[in-house]
Every structure is written in structure tokens, then in C-alpha cells.
Amino acid sequence: MTIGIAVVGYGYWGVNLTRNVAVAPTTELIGVVDPGSDRRELAEMNHAGISTWESIHDALDDERVQAIVLATPASTHVDLALAALERGRDILVEKPLAETSADAAKLRDVAADNGLVLMVGHTFLYSPPVLRLKELVDQGDLGAVQYLYSQRLSLGRIRRDCNALWNFAPHDVSIMLHLLEEPVVEVTAKGFSFIEQGIDDVCFASLTFASGIGANLHVSWIDPRKTRLTTVVGDEKMAIYNDVSVDQPLWLVDSGVAKDRDLGEYESMSDFQWRTRSGDIVIPRIEMSEPLKNEITAFGEACSTRNAPRTDGDHGLEVVRVLEAIDRSAQANGRPMEVPR
């Protein structure tokens, strides 16, 4: 069974989403919504035979449209998603779910109250290397996780509708929450704006999870190198996920710190010390597939089975809560902020 989909927004990311809706085994591309006639013409040229509409309301009048994929600016997510949910349509909302946790909670609650699927486009949770990293954490291959950190840097694409934090960090926060399966309780952050006053181009943030695990993230769109790294440090082994690498996206590093606990004789105090060990680096073989296609396939499956997707409304809300707290801390010159429950 395939689910009839209308994609709302045929911009930079909407083009990619539409392409995958058209080829995923669980979905059928019915049409595209975009207010721009040139964008609608491009969609018709790229996908012969589809319908196009100027307004989401026109698409919702088409009975073939069973679900919506929303790829519009974050400021429009609440109104457009509510329009779809109130017409009884399941919906995939591109990240972030909303600009405030209050709006994100509203969307989650409306979907739940009406028995509808609400999924958020946190694409990296459908990436094979991230899923393998999750297996390593869950199976205890790294030992107890001690801390983790991420870097998401590039030169461009510079935006004016949101800052670098809200553009890049949803990915990293989503990955961290998925790996640890526990909430963030406190954050501290500093943001820096160099290009346009009031829009941070760089953000450094520290996160504390409920168990005491610490995390750092660094995002920037004015960095000389494109970097997409997540490092997880355990007390037995460490892992590095490099999304930029084509053939070596995940490294498992058998290194750590060990203390000789034998209470025998020592020639000097320096012998009884913490010692580092450096072992093999293993690069697991990972069967790669396009994360965005996996995401769209999962959305179609959720619409058919009514089972909650991995990136459901609860997950999307949790990401927004963390981003909000980071923003508040950055605006308060780095003062620690609790993440409200």
C-alpha cells in the first residue's frame, strides 16, 4: 500500500523531498504546493503528470492526498501543519517542528488527539552510520558513555530567516537525544554574529543530560572547512561519526584510560598512575542508503501501520525545547538555563 502525498514547498529542500516521495516504495507523489508559478512549473517539468496547487487548502481538497510533507520556512510550520491536521491528514514537518516549544507541543497534541501521524524531518536518524552508532552505544561496545560532542561547520549557506543554531543544531541535538535516550536538563551557550546583527553565525553550547553525561556542540556557517562530526567517548572505546566521509563514515577507536589497580610494590609514585591505552581503529562495513529516502519510506510506513515513527512529535518537541534553552542562554551571555519539562 502506498500513501498519496502532496509536498508543500518546492524550494531548496522541497526539491529533494519531492524526488524521494516519488521513488520511495511506501509513497506516491500526487502533487506539489508552492505559491510561485515558476516553482510549480519546475515541479511539473521534473515530475510529469503530477498536480500542482498554489495553496495547501487546494491540495487538501483533493481526496487523493492522504498525507502532507511540509518543506516551508519554520515560521510557517504551525499554521500549515494545523491546516493539514484539522483536515485529517498525517504530516511530515521538516525540522525544526516549530519555532517555540509551545507551538511544537500544540502540534503534537492536535495530532495525538486526532489519531494522526506527526513526524519530524530529523533525517540523520535514518542514516545507516547513525543507526550503527546507536547499536554500538546500546550494546555497550563503548562501555559507559562519558561525554560526546559535535561539529557542524561550513562556509555558507548563510540564511536570514534563522540563525546558525536553528539551521544546523537540530541535527546534532536530535542525534544526541537518540543516542542517549535521556533528556537534556541544562545548557549554557554563547553565540556570535558577524555578518548581520542579531543573527548568530556561530554558536558554542554545552549540554548536561539527566544522568550527568556532558555534551558540546559547535555550529557555524562561516568556517573554512565543511565539517560534520559527532564523537562519542565511552570508558571502554570511542566512536567518531564523519558524515562528510564517503567510504569511512564511522570509526570505532579502541582507546581509553586504564589504571593499574594491583596493590603490589611500585618503584615510584609515578608508577601508580592513570595510564592511557591506544588500540586498534576499526572501520565497520556499513551498507549505505540515502537517509532522506529512508525517512520518506518510514513516513509512508507510519501512515499505513499507524505506528509512531522514530522521529515523532515527542522527539521533535524535545529538540525544540533544547534549542530554545540554548537560545535563551546565548542571549543571556552564557548564563546556565534549565530545559523545562
Beta strands, then each sheet from edge to edge (+ up, - down):
strand 1: 3-8
strand 2: 27-33
strand 3: 51-53
strand 4: 67-70
strand 5: 90-94
strand 6: 118-121
strand 7: 145-155
strand 8: 184-192
strand 9: 202-209
strand 10: 214-220
strand 11: 222-234
strand 12: 238-242
strand 13: 250-259
strand 14: 274-282
strand 15: 337-338
sheet 1: 3+ 2+ 1+ 4+ 5+ 6+
sheet 2: 14+ 13- 12+ 11- 7+ 10+ 9- 8+ 15-
end
